[in-house]
Structures are given as structure tokens and as C-alpha cells.
Amino acid sequence: MTLKYGSTEGESHFEEMIAARQIVQQIVSHGVSQKTIIKLIHLLSLELEDRDLMMSVVELTKQAVSGPVPGVLEEAEAEADASHPFPLQTIAEKSAFSVKKKIIV
């Protein structure tokens, strides 16, 4: 019989994800606006240890408050396949991919 002490890496990750989701649910339950959510993301990004990631998120939140990320939506609209049953979904997916790509790079 093998005794297990503590939690595995997978269990710890799962517990962290549950805690993060509970925090999000608590915030959303207060009926915050989209602008407030963006401000919260901005403030939380300042706590990141990875400076490059922090700077990317800060820049994205600034752009989100001042308007859409220039060129992202236009590129997605131009590339969206007209035969796709949900063209807006395609645009949203491509826009999200572009934003993720900017964060990663």
C-alpha cells in the first residue's frame, strides 16, 4: 500500500484553477462593467513576475480602453470565409488568436 502525502502537481493546478474561477465568479456577481473588468485585468497584470508578459497585457488593456486593437478586426474580417456558417465566430477566433500571438511574442 502506497501512502500519498500532499497533492500532486495536477491536483495543485486544478485547485488553483478552482480558486481563480471562484474569484472571477465573485467579481462578476457584483455586476461590474466591461470597463471595470479591463481595469481589474490591468491591475492584476501589474502583479505578474514576467515583465514582458506584464507589459504586453498592460498595452492590450490600454488599447481596449481607448478602442479596438488597430488592424486586428479588419484583418480578421478580410480573412473570414463567407461560407463559414458563423462568420462572426471566425472573426472573434482570429481576433483572439492575434491578441494571444501579440502576448506570446
N, C-alpha and C positions, 0 to 999 in steps of 0.2 A: 504494500500500500504506500503510495506516494503522497506526502503531505505538501500542500501548497501554502506558502506564506506570501501575503501581499497580493498584488494583482499583476496580470501580465500586461505587456505593452499595449496589446489590443484592447484589453478591458479599460486601461487608463485612458486611452484615446476616446473610447466610447463614453466614458464618464465625463470627460472634458466636453465632448460634443453635446451631451445632455445638458450640462451646466450652461453652456453657451446658448443653447436653444431656449432654456428657461429664462435666461436674461433677456433674450430677444422678445419672448412672449410677454414678459413683464413690461418692457418698454412699449411694445405695440398696444398692450392693453390700456395704456394711458391715453391712447388716441393722438399720438404725436403726428405732426405733419411730415410730408416728404422732406421739406427743408430742414426740419429738426433731425430727421434720421440721417441726412447727409452730414449735418454738423456733428452728430454723435460719431459717425464713421471717421470724420476728420479728427476729432479729439482723441478717439481710440487709436488712430494710426500714429499719433504722436508718441504713443507708448511702445511702438514696435522697436525691437532691438536691431533689426536690419534697416540701416539708414536708407539704402537705395529703394527698398520697398516702401518705407515710410514716405520718402519724397514723391514716389510715383502715386501713392494713394492720396497724399495731400494735393498734388497737382490735379488729379481727377476730381476730387471733391470741390476744389476751387472752380474748375471748369463746369461741374454740374450745377453749381450755384449761379454762375454767370451765364450759362446757356449750354447747349449741346456741344459735345466734343467735335470741333471742326473737322469735316470731311468723313467722319465715321458713318453717319447715317446716309449721306449722299453716296458713298462707295457701296454700302450695303444695298441701297435701293437700285443702283445701277447693275449690281450683280445678281439681284433677286430673280429667280426663274419665274416667269409669268405663269407657267403651267403648274407650279407648286400649288397644292390645294390650300395652303395657308401662307401666302407671301409675306404677311406681316410677321409671322413666326420666324420665317427665314431671315428677314431684316433684323429682328431682335437678336437671333442667334449670331448673326455675323457681326452685329454691333458689339455684343458681349464678347465675342472672340477677339475683336480688335482691341477692346479695352483690356482684356486679360493679357493679350500679346504685349501691350504697352507696359503693363505692370511687370511682366516677366522679363522683358528686355531691359 
